[in-house]
Amino acid sequence: MYAIVDIAGKQIKVEKDESIHVPLIDMEVGTIVSCDNVLFYSDNEDIRIGNPHLDGIKVTAEILDHGRDDKVVVFKMKRRKKYRRKKGHRQGYTLLKIKEISA
């Protein structure tokens, strides 16, 4: 059984007892989060596709951790002009553990 869920503007495939990285959610660690924005649901027999969302299906998850991804380096350079710019960026994420997909 799996579902495709819209969390913080990203579409993520989730299964029960799976840990996923999602964009940073401003909540405490240990909080239970429920998401009603289910776009697709399948349980190996029944397949449901939302238009755009499905009614009556909810995904419940627990926040395990907050962190930051690896650094992405952006380097700009124009040769022979003494122009060099180096910037780094680390995106914040939240680690979720999917507890239940209720239909």
Phi and psi in degrees as a GROMACS rama.xvg file:
@    title "Ramachandran Plot"
@    xaxis  label "Phi"
@    yaxis  label "Psi"
@TYPE xy
-148.432  167.319  TYR-2
-145.472  157.425  ALA-3
-111.428  123.019  ILE-4
-121.531  144.421  VAL-5
-95.8929  105.888  ASP-6
-120.08  117.28  ILE-7
54.5272  39.9671  ALA-8
83.7926  0.858418  GLY-9
-114.12  141.068  LYS-10
-96.5751  120.211  GLN-11
-128.136  133.933  ILE-12
-82.8259  127.668  LYS-13
-126.279  146.493  VAL-14
-130.796  160.931  GLU-15
-65.1378  141.946  LYS-16
62.8794  27.0881  ASP-17
-105.739  145.591  GLU-18
-103.7  131.826  SER-19
-132.203  153.677  ILE-20
-98.0391  129.074  HIS-21
-128.263  162.442  VAL-22
-57.0578  153.559  PRO-23
-54.1038  126.087  LEU-24
-109.654  129.576  ILE-25
-86.0243  73.9611  ASP-26
-141.799  163.717  MET-27
-72.2914  154.216  GLU-28
-68.9805  134.54  VAL-29
97.9385  -7.26747  GLY-30
-74.525  141.962  THR-31
-89.5705  126.542  ILE-32
-114.144  134.568  VAL-33
-117.556  142.48  SER-34
-125.532  125.416  CYS-35
-99.6595  -5.04084  ASP-36
-85.3827  66.2379  ASN-37
-92.6871  123.852  VAL-38
-94.9453  -29.3481  LEU-39
-149.97  143.195  PHE-40
-141.651  136.354  TYR-41
-145.201  135.438  SER-42
-127.973  41.7245  ASP-43
69.1792  -12.5456  ASN-44
-124.721  -47.6726  GLU-45
-101.81  126.643  ASP-46
-119.524  126.974  ILE-47
-126.143  134.015  ARG-48
-119.057  129.081  ILE-49
-83.1036  161.907  GLY-50
-137.743  77.1478  ASN-51
-85.9125  -22.3231  PRO-52
-118.982  157.499  HIS-53
-93.8154  141.045  LEU-54
-93.5661  142.743  ASP-55
85.442  1.86343  GLY-56
-116.078  131.343  ILE-57
-135.569  140.357  LYS-58
-110.599  127.903  VAL-59
-112.019  134.631  THR-60
-140.606  159.69  ALA-61
-116.11  138.315  GLU-62
-80.2492  119.274  ILE-63
-94.2159  -38.6508  LEU-64
-163.192  157.473  ASP-65
-118.043  146.726  HIS-66
-163.692  -170.819  GLY-67
-131.995  141.275  ARG-68
-72.0853  177.957  ASP-69
-65.9314  156.164  ASP-70
-73.2267  135.235  LYS-71
-106.079  123.607  VAL-72
-99.6624  128.675  VAL-73
-111.234  116.76  VAL-74
-122.623  122.148  PHE-75
-114.145  139.993  LYS-76
-152.77  139.385  MET-77
-118.338  121.396  LYS-78
-69.2405  146.522  ARG-79
61.4455  15.4218  ARG-80
-120.021  0.67705  LYS-81
57.0434  38.2071  LYS-82
-112.628  113.211  TYR-83
-141.822  130.654  ARG-84
-132.959  129.437  ARG-85
-125.972  122.61  LYS-86
-129.642  148.985  LYS-87
-122.535  155.132  GLY-88
-144.489  135.599  HIS-89
-125.401  116.735  ARG-90
-82.5307  135.542  GLN-91
-78.7771  147.629  GLY-92
-140.21  163.661  TYR-93
-122.787  133.912  THR-94
-94.8396  119.646  LEU-95
-112.08  143.665  LEU-96
-112.663  121.005  LYS-97
-75.1821  119.68  ILE-98
-88.6894  -44.3982  LYS-99
-155.867  143.779  GLU-100
-118.508  105.345  ILE-101
-102.43  131.373  SER-102
